[in-house]
């Protein structure tokens, strides 16, 4: 947070290396999704307090001072002030509502953790992709320089009549394509920088990824014991909360409700003398207390409310089951993709190694010669053109390997979250 505040005060053009852990913390602190989840949690806590506080006495004060002299008999007794105490003394359904609110608080807390994980995943993915794109962009600029050198060599060979014009045109086309690729990577890098700026609240372009701060992503598999994600656990708890509410509404039509009441008033004879209408004088101090008992007998509206609550509980239960099934399908899809990407990453790595070995072979032959001599049938001596082509190909294979490595990392992160292991990754991230 200190790094973020410092960089926020600096001009947007200043860039500094910021660790992945710092970016994740800033994103979680800035995220509106997390703020909304925190608000929901506070609301659930207030709801729980409200359901319990009905058993606590509430006290109200008032006054019944007359404004004008009374004409005729009103039946009311003017008072200087009065106070009323009221509280719920006995209500079986209310205990169900309290349990529902308590479970709702737990569900909101899990939703908050789910929101923080979601933001952490988005920030981590964008950060790792920006690190990958910056490496690819550096390699693409190298390719561009090699292509420019290749165009010069090919132009000289064409002017000398060694190569046809089509070779020069093909080389120029390759150079133009590499320039377009650089533009595409620059656009993608700017987009990711903006995305991280929005996530963290830092100036655009102020974040330069620190590759050393990215820990290795654990290689989890679907055959490992999956844990329920915070989102699924939250959905299940929300369904339980709705079931408790439905149960409370059902019991409200069965059990009586007992309310305690107490009232005190200090009467006055100002303007209106109520003693004129009563046989005995009304005392100055008046106090009464008692229990109000309400026994439900028949209430159509309440029966409909109970059915509505039961339907909402059923809907929440089905939604929790659906979220569980969707997560299982996602795990299966990510597992299949992960196996393919593991193989693709291995292939890309081997291609890069082969291209690097070919480049070294070309450089060696250009320095020492092929060793085949000038005999008939001997391979032709390599030219500087072959060197530039080999360098361009090696950089291309390097970028392809980076692309595949990012796709693999992204899939692993998503599988971690689907299996409920995202918290392990975040712990490792902050301990790095």
PyMOL commands that set and color helices and strands:
alter all, ss='L'
color gray80, all
select helices_A, chain A and resi 2-8+20-30+32-53+92-159+165-200+211-213+230-251+274-277+300-368+384-418+422-431
alter helices_A, ss='H'
color red, helices_A
select strands_A, chain A and resi 16-18+58-62+79-90+207-209+257-267+285-294
alter strands_A, ss='S'
color yellow, strands_A
deselect
rebuild
show_as cartoon
